[in-house]
């Protein structure tokens, strides 16, 4: 019997995991440099945490379960914002504001796997609580941009598309969408770019919505809105306006968003959104916490990896594997007995030391093996041991030096 990983999941071999850690490092560094503190929550939550806001319809999108012999329903987390809101609500008024949190948890969605969307993925979440000014929105967006820039992307590659839910609702109402049709109109607008034009037209007909109501979203729209004007000033102040544009096709499907929303896309539109977020000023209050303004985003690793590979900024991950400080080989004979003690001494000194496991004692072949690890130095245990010395080869210059046993570490770390 053979087994494969479940559909929509990934096995991370060393080079794959190194690539993921490269992305996570950019995320973590951008967060810490911007003053965000890292948090984590449980991998699964009570199912009610997700249905209380989104309704029972969301259950089909979740990996939900009931513990054997129990009567409580749980679900693997599909996103982190409800967990964050629950944690903030639990702290209540003891929470020092503003609070800046980030996390890089695993998430799970019981959906059909497709390009850019898997059933298990890592997602970077950044949230700023307690500031109700557009300056907070701009700082959160700037944090996302800093991580992308650190990964080698520029505003020629990436665009942050910014919208405002109140503005979109007003635009729809002014063009004849009745109040009772607003939820479905927002849902269709949110999914519009993922649909073929004929499919979108069919959906409008099925829901008695006029195509003319959506024509205003096809071109550049200038909106006089105080929050967006203030946000534009903040984007200029943070030096990120070249990365950003206002685009009222952006709605964000999650109902807890309350104002400014945004998505980060690869400029050609070849992939799904790299990230999405916005304001959710009522969510923490809904979970029993105090009234608290909040803004944040989530950025998944799957789409971002595709974009980085397309831009030749990410290989198979082998380029990020750790390189040894020293590789130890034995020329055979009595030297073999010194392999383990030498490796132990080097590792105890805090060096990344590897050794050969091959049976051959052909120094030429072993040097070739050492070179493949991209080690800085190769330490050769040979007949020099009788004089209390070893040979150390600098793998960059090719220079070989005979070094006293007591001076090995200082030679390598010099």
N, C-alpha and C positions, 0 to 999 in steps of 0.2 A: 504494500500500500504506500502510495506517495501522497504528500500533502503540499498544498500551496497556501500562500497567505490569502486571507479573505479578500474578496473583490473590493476594490476601492481603498486598499491599504498598501503600505510599502514596507519592504525590508530595507533596512539601512546597513549596508556593508560599510567597512571603515571609510572608504572614500566618499560614499554617499552621506554618511553622518558628518564627515568633515565639512562637506559643502553646506549642510544644514547648520552646523555650528558657526560657519563663516557668516551666514545670514543672521543667526541669532546674536552673534557678537556685535554686528552693526546695530541691530535693534537695541541691545542692552546698553551699548556705549552711548547711543543717542539719548536714551532714556535717562541714564545716570547723569550725563553731562547737562541735561536740562532740569535736573533736580527731582526726578521721579523716583519713588521708592518701589521696590519689587514686592509683589504679593502673589499668593497662590490660593486656590480653593480646592474643594473636592472634585474629583473627576466626574462624579454623578451627584445629582441633586434630586429633591422631591419633584415629581412631575408637575405639581401645582405651581412651582416657581415659573414654569414656562407657559402653562395654560391660563394662569390668572390674568395675563395681559393679552396673549395672542389667541386664546380660545382653544377648544378641543381639536380644531382642525390641524394644529401644529403637531399633534401626536404622530401623525403619519410620517413626519419628517425626522422623528427622533428614534434613537435606540432606547426604548422604554421597557421596563420589566418590573415584576413583582417578586420580592424575595420569597423563596420556597417556604411555605407555611406562614407567610406574612400577609398583611392586608394593606400595605403601603406601597404606592407606585413610585418608582424612581425613573430617571432618565439620564443617560450620559449627556454631558453638557454639549450643546450645539454652538454655543457662544458664551462669552464671559461676562457681558454686561449685567445680566440678571444676578449672577453670583456677586459681582462687585456691588450692585445696588443692595443686595441682602446684607453683605458685610458692612457697608456704610450705615445701613439702617440699624444694624445690631449695635454699632458704636453710638448711634444717636447723637445727642448734643455734646458728648464727650469728644467727638471727632474734631480735631484741630483743623480749622479752615484758613487758607485753602489747603486741600489735600491733593497730592499728586501721586498717583499709583500707576504702575505698569505691571504686566505679566506676560509670560510666553508659554501658555498652557497648551496641552493637546485638546482638540475638539473632535466631535463625532456627529455626523449627519447621515441619517438613513435615507439617502437619496440615490438616484441613479448616477453612478460615476461617469464623468465625462472630462474632456480636456479642461484643466484648470480647476476642477472640482472633484475632490475625493471624499471618501467616507470618514477618513481620519486624517487630520492635518494639524500643523502647528500654527498658532496665530498670535501675533504681537498685539497686545491691547494697551492703550495709553489713555488715561482718564484724568481730568482736572476737575475737582469738585469745589464749589463754594465761590466761584467768580462768575458774575452774570454779565460781564462785558465782552465785546468782541475781541478784546486783547487775549482772552483765554482761548478762544477759537483759533486765533492766529498762532499762538504759542504751540498749541497741540498740532496744528498743521505743519508748523516749522520743524517740530520734532520728527515728524514722519519724513519730511524732506531731507533733513540732515542725515537720517539713516540711509535713504536712497542715494544721496550724494556720496556718502562714505562707501557705498557699494559700487561706485563708478558711474552712476546715472546722472544725467543733467536735465535741465528744463527743455532741451531739444528732444529728449526721450520720453519725458513724463509730463503729464498735465493734471493739476488738481481742479476738478470741476465742482464749483460751489453753487449752491442753490439755497432757497429758504422755503420751507413748507407753507408758511402763511402766504407768501407771494404766489406760489403755485396754485394754492386753493383760490386765491382772489382772481388770478388769471382765468381759471376754469369757470368760476362763477360769472365773471363778467362776459364770458363767451357762451353763456346759456346752459351750463351744466347745473341741473337742479341739486338741491342739498342732499336728497336721498341717493343721488348717483355719484356723489363725490368720492366715496370709498373705492368703488370699482374704477372710476376714472383715474384716481391716483395709482391704483394697482396696475392698470393697463399702461399708464405713462411710464411707470417704473420699469415695466417689462418690455416696453416698446422696442428698444434697440436690439433685444434678443429675438424678436419676432420678424418673420418675413412680412413685407408690406401687405400682402393679401391676407395673411393670417390676422394681422392687426386690424385691418378693415372689417374682417368677419367678426372679430370680437366686439368691435364698436357696434355693428349692426345687431348682434345678439343681445347687447345691453342697452339698445335704444339711445346710443350716443352719436352725435353728429361729428363727422370727420373735421368739419370746420372749427370745432372747439379746440382742436389740437394743432391747427396750422400755425398758430402763433409761436409754437415751440420749435419750428423748423429753422428759423434764422436767428440772428443776433437780436436780443431783446434788451433794451435799456430800461431799467426799473429804478425809480426814485424811492429808496427805502432806507430809513435811518440806520438800521443795523448793518445793512450791506455796505452803505457808504462808510460807516465807521470801520467795518472789517477791511475795506479796501485800503483805508489809511493805515491800519495795523499791518496789513500784508506788505505795504510799502516800507513801513518802519522796520519790519523784520527782514527786509531784503529778499522776499520770496515772491514778489508779485509776478515775476517772469514765469513762475511755475504755475500760476493760477489763472482761472477764467471763471466768469459767472455763466452758468448753463442751467436753465430752468427745466431741462429734461430730467435732471436729477431729483428724485423724490425720496429714495431709501424706503424700502418696503416695510420695515419694522415700524409699528404704530407708535412706539414710545418716543420717537423723535418729535421735538416740539418747535424747532426754529431752523437755524442754519444747519444744513446738511451738506455733505461733500463726498465725492468719490475720487480716487486717484487711478488714472488710466495711463497705459502706454499710448503715446500720441497717435499712433496709426490705428488704434482701435482693434488690433488683431487679437487681443486677449480680453478676458473678463477683467473686471475691476481688480486692481491690485489691493486696494483698501477702500473702506467706507466708514463714515461716521457722521457725527453731528451732535446737536444739543438734545439732551433728555432731561429737562428741568423738573419733570414731575415723577420720574420713575422711583427715586429713593423714597419719596413720600408715599407712593403707592404700596411700598413694601413695609410700611409702618415706621419709617424714619421721618426726621424733620424735613420741612420744605428746603430744598437745596438745589441750586443750579448746578449743572454738570455738562461736560462736553468730553467726547472721546472718540476713538476710532479702533477698528480692528484691521490688521494686515496679515493675510495668510501667506504661508511659505510657498504654496504650490504655484500660483500664478506668478509670483515674484521670481521664482526659480526659472520659469519659462522665459520671462522677459530678460533676465540676466544672461541666460544661455543664448537667446536670440541676438543679444548685443555683444556676444563673445566676452562677457564679463564673468562667466562661470563655466568651468570645464566639468570633468567627471568627479571633481572633488579631490583627486589625488594631489593636486597642487597645494592643498591645505593640510595634508597629513603632516604630523610633526616629524621633523628631521633630527636624526641623532647628533649629539655632540661628538660621540666617539663610537667606533665600531671595533670590537676586539677580536683578533684572530690568533690562532696558535699555529706555529710551524711544525708542531708535533713533538714526540718524545716527552721529556720531562716537563715541557712547557704546558701540556694539556692540564696538568694538575693546578696550574696558576690561573686558568680561565675563570672559574667561579669566584675565587677570592678577589681577583682584579675587578671583575664586574661589580661585585658587592661593594668594594671600596669606592668605585666611581659613582655608583648610585647613592651610596651613603653621603657622598659629597654633593649631592643634588644635581648630578649630571644625567642626561639622557644617554644611557649606555646600552648598546646591543652587542650581541656576539653571534658567531656562526654556529649553526647546528649541523652543518654538513660533516660527513665523515672524512672528506678529503683534507689533506694538509698541504695541498699545492698552494703556495702563497699567491701566485698569479691569479688563480681562479678565485681565491678568497678575497683578494683585492677587488676583483670585478664584482663580486657579490656586495662588498662594502660600498662600492661606488653607486650601485643601483639604489641604495638607501638614501643617497645624497648626504651622507655624513660629512661632518667638517674634518674629522681626523680618523685615521685608522691606527690602532695600537697593535703592534706585531710582537707577540710573545715568542722568542726564539732563543738561540744559544747565548744571547747577550745577558740572559738572566743569571748566568754563572758569574757575571761581573756586577750584578745588582742593577742592571739597566734594561730598558726596552727600546724598541724603535717606534717612533711616532711619525706617521706620514700625514702631511698637510694635503688634503685631497684637492684643494683648489690650486695650490702652487706646484704640487708634486714633490716638494722638498721633504726629505727624510732626516730626522734628528734622533740621535741616541740620548735618552733621558734617564736619569736616575729614578728608581722606583719611588723614592720619596718626593720627587718633583713632578710626577705625572699630572696631578690635578692642577697645579699652578701653571704648567705648560699649556694645558688645554684651555684654561680659563683666562690666560693672559690676554 
